[in-house]
Amino acid sequence: MDKFTQNKTEQPDFTSIDIEQWLQMYQQMCKIRAFEEGANQLYLSAKMPGLTHMYTGEEAVAVGVCEALRNDDYITSTHRGHGHCLAKGADIDRMFAELLGKEAGYCRGKGGSMHIADQDSGNLGANAIVGGSAGIATGAALSIKMQNSDQVAVCFFGEGALGQGLLYEVMNMAQLWKLPIIYVCENNLYNEYTHYTETTAGQFTARAKAFGIHTEEVDGQDVGVVYQTMQGLVERARKGEGPAFMLCHTYRYYGHHVGDINREYYRSKEEEQLWRTERDPLKLLSTWLIENDMAEAQMFEQIESEATAEVEAGVEFALTTHYPNETEVDQHVYA
Ligand SMILES: Cc1ncc(C[n+]2csc(CCOP(=O)(O)OP(=O)(O)O)c2C)c(N)n1
């Protein structure tokens, strides 16, 4: 387990978050988890073409970040993007339809898992290129500034993207021009099948600090901490105080993608089990709410079964809805 999460001692002040909001965040995390299970089942039953990268285990990052955003704020996402899309407000039916190549999907079935974008919820798109969305998010932040708007842009990326030069070009510009952008680095410990310590030198936050960018480092399994930290960063960005970099310590429960089944050559089963039992974002939140007499176990069971039902309906919709007409094969494709 990461040293950062083991050494946590301070108890944050969560008094500004009411029970309705806690349950809303729990519900969002549940929805993401259920969605990923649905996607995995579609893959395992050979109903989904291609692969997908599951976000399970990392839900508190997407939900905590997006809870601090407005609908008109922008996000850009990654190859592991379902959680970001759902947390920002994407529709389950249309996401599953996209995964199955159906016309009702967000890209009329032509993008698939790694290219879901949803302009209605401010999602400028997932991106199959590691670090590739950093330029898009920073460009969006520049457009916000030029239009004198108080929106913000958020760029999600994994720690593997810290090896991409584009990120440093745009962080430089963002700091020079005081752009309203927050770079959210999800450190789930691995770049594909390699531990980050074998690929990334030095301190992650030092890379943003080198440009004078404000940084934060948080436990990405604690949705309350992610949300509150993000709220502060969003507030300063809206006031024109410029970019920020938030490092979130987290973990993916499954393989790099759904086909990565035998993982013991790069990480142990004990490590996976430890994160699932000790650091699960849903369990941490439900246990904390129950222990503080804010909710009862039954509430979480109900939320979970509602999320499962919503996902089952989404899968059913996607399986039964139609494919795009073959005459439009060369339409809506830009490359
Ligand atoms: C520019 C580029 N190089 C390599 C790849 C192949 N690739 C896909 S995901 C990945 C690892 C990404 O790790 P990280 O950014 O930490 O994200 P995570 O998968 O852990 O969420 C790599 C190397 C790619 N998609 N794009």
PDBQT file of the ligand as one rigid body, heavy atoms in Angstrom, charges set to zero:
ROOT
HETATM    1  C1  LIG A 401       1.386   8.145 -25.971  1.00  0.00    +0.000 C 
HETATM    2  C2  LIG A 401       1.019   6.762 -25.546  1.00  0.00    +0.000 A 
HETATM    3  N1  LIG A 401       1.998   5.899 -25.204  1.00  0.00    +0.000 NA
HETATM    4  C3  LIG A 401       1.683   4.645 -24.828  1.00  0.00    +0.000 A 
HETATM    5  C4  LIG A 401       0.376   4.229 -24.791  1.00  0.00    +0.000 A 
HETATM    6  C5  LIG A 401       0.022   2.817 -24.322  1.00  0.00    +0.000 C 
HETATM    7  N2  LIG A 401      -0.545   2.916 -22.970  1.00  0.00    +0.000 N 
HETATM    8  C6  LIG A 401      -1.874   2.877 -22.788  1.00  0.00    +0.000 A 
HETATM    9  S1  LIG A 401      -2.284   3.075 -21.189  1.00  0.00    +0.000 SA
HETATM   10  C7  LIG A 401      -0.671   3.161 -20.716  1.00  0.00    +0.000 A 
HETATM   11  C8  LIG A 401      -0.288   3.323 -19.267  1.00  0.00    +0.000 C 
HETATM   12  C9  LIG A 401      -0.923   4.500 -18.671  1.00  0.00    +0.000 C 
HETATM   13  O1  LIG A 401      -0.639   4.559 -17.311  1.00  0.00    +0.000 OA
HETATM   14  P1  LIG A 401      -1.246   5.736 -16.477  1.00  0.00    +0.000 P 
HETATM   15  O2  LIG A 401      -1.142   7.010 -17.243  1.00  0.00    +0.000 OA
HETATM   16  O3  LIG A 401      -0.622   5.707 -15.152  1.00  0.00    +0.000 OA
HETATM   17  O4  LIG A 401      -2.804   5.416 -16.410  1.00  0.00    +0.000 OA
HETATM   18  P2  LIG A 401      -3.530   4.150 -15.794  1.00  0.00    +0.000 P 
HETATM   19  O5  LIG A 401      -3.631   3.148 -16.905  1.00  0.00    +0.000 OA
HETATM   20  O6  LIG A 401      -2.706   3.677 -14.651  1.00  0.00    +0.000 OA
HETATM   21  O7  LIG A 401      -4.867   4.658 -15.386  1.00  0.00    +0.000 OA
HETATM   22  C10 LIG A 401       0.156   3.059 -21.816  1.00  0.00    +0.000 A 
HETATM   23  C11 LIG A 401       1.624   3.102 -21.743  1.00  0.00    +0.000 C 
HETATM   24  C12 LIG A 401      -0.614   5.172 -25.173  1.00  0.00    +0.000 A 
HETATM   25  N3  LIG A 401      -1.900   4.859 -25.157  1.00  0.00    +0.000 N 
HETATM   26  N4  LIG A 401      -0.266   6.431 -25.517  1.00  0.00    +0.000 NA
ENDROOT
TORSDOF 0
